[in-house]
Amino acid sequence: MTQPRINAKLEVERKDRIHNDLSAAAHHLKKRIDKALAPDCDREGVGLDIMAGITMLGFTFEAYLNFVGPLRVEGWNERASGKDKREAVWKALGLTWEPEQRPASTILQLITVRNMMAHGQAVTVRKEWVAQGTDGELQGLLRNYQTEFDKLTTPEFFAQAYEDVEAVWRMLLDAGKISVIDTFTTGMSGMTFLSHAE
């Protein structure tokens, strides 16, 4: 049976909270990484999952700022640098940024590695040093040498960054007196019949 054509008023209201999607992506990657790192599991691609997870965490942190900022910072500037946004949110909430301590120190490292990936610049490292040891020990030093990028794309750093980004989120909500329910993506829609179409 064919439905009759009608005239109707359609209404949609949505509050998209992108930080939830980014946080969910980071959580999904965390589960994949944890599973891959379990004993006797296939670790193929885990390094790529760690890179993706770190990227999502960096985006999540900025999205958290972009959620809290308009609610609690007078004259919020969406186009400001990440550092300026963070400083504005911390000031508005009466928080102290302690760059030498977690979670702030972790967030700074997270931003560094996210920027390395986002800007994709080639890096050349040249280092010389004198060391003493057996041939095998010296070969091990060369083989295990890590760049800053290597050090910040480890499973351990990802786990720490995940924990600290979520700790910061809880701190922002608490200091900003923001209910968790207000952070959810919501939507509603409706249709009001006006008349039959001719």
Buried (B, 14 or more C-beta within 10 A) or exposed (E): EEEEEEEEEEEEEEEEBEBBBBBEBBBBBBEBBBEBBEEEEEEEEBBEBBBBBBBBBBBBBBBBBBBBBEBBBEEBEEEBEBEEBBBBBBEBBEBEBEEEEEBBBBBBBBBEBBEBBEEEEEEEEEEEEEEEEEEEEEEEEEEEEEEEBEEBBBBEBBBBBBBBBBBBBEBBBEBBEBEEEEBEEEEEEEEEEEEEEE
